């Protein structure tokens, strides 16, 4: 599966809160750097999943991918995401061997 297709499936799993499928797209040592009011770095698949499930606890928010750009080798993909509240983020995903190894998320709204 192409990295772009994997990423779109990853987003679908997140919107469904299907964490077992979601996990399959992540490298065991994934790094997620979130830039909001403060920056926060999360390392490892279990920590990443714990942060995601906590963020969505009690929420039915979903999001769509408004824009997607990929590098020539398809190993870096930049997206603009918008949630149902109208908030946007710019997310940069890096892939290795078909798995997400890094995510840099910049909250825009």
Residue pairs with C-beta under 8 A, 6 or more apart in sequence:
1 9
1 98
2 74
3 70
3 74
3 75
3 77
3 95
3 98
4 68
4 70
4 74
4 77
6 25
6 95
6 98
6 100
7 25
7 68
7 77
7 79
7 93
7 100
8 65
9 21
9 25
10 22
10 25
10 100
11 63
11 65
11 81
13 19
13 21
13 22
13 25
14 22
14 52
14 63
15 62
15 63
17 53
17 56
19 49
19 52
19 53
22 49
22 52
23 45
23 49
25 99
25 100
26 45
26 48
26 49
26 99
26 100
27 45
27 96
27 97
27 99
27 100
27 101
28 44
28 45
29 43
29 44
29 45
29 101
30 43
30 44
30 45
30 48
30 99
30 100
30 101
30 102
30 103
31 41
31 42
31 43
31 101
31 102
31 103
32 41
32 42
32 43
32 48
32 51
32 102
32 103
32 105
33 39
33 40
33 41
33 42
33 102
33 103
33 104
33 105
34 40
34 41
34 42
34 105
34 107
35 104
35 105
35 106
35 107
36 107
42 48
42 51
61 83
61 84
61 85
62 83
62 84
63 81
63 82
63 83
63 84
64 81
64 82
65 79
65 80
65 81
66 79
66 80
66 81
66 82
66 88
67 79
67 80
68 77
68 78
68 79
68 80
69 77
69 78
69 79
70 76
70 77
70 78
71 77
74 95
75 94
75 95
75 96
76 92
76 93
76 94
76 95
77 92
77 93
77 95
78 90
78 91
78 92
78 93
79 90
79 91
79 92
79 93
80 88
80 89
80 90
80 108
81 88
81 89
81 90
81 91
82 88
86 109
87 107
87 108
87 109
88 108
88 109
89 105
89 106
89 107
89 108
89 109
90 105
90 106
90 108
91 103
91 104
91 105
91 106
92 102
92 103
92 104
92 105
93 100
93 102
93 103
94 100
94 101
94 102
94 103
95 101
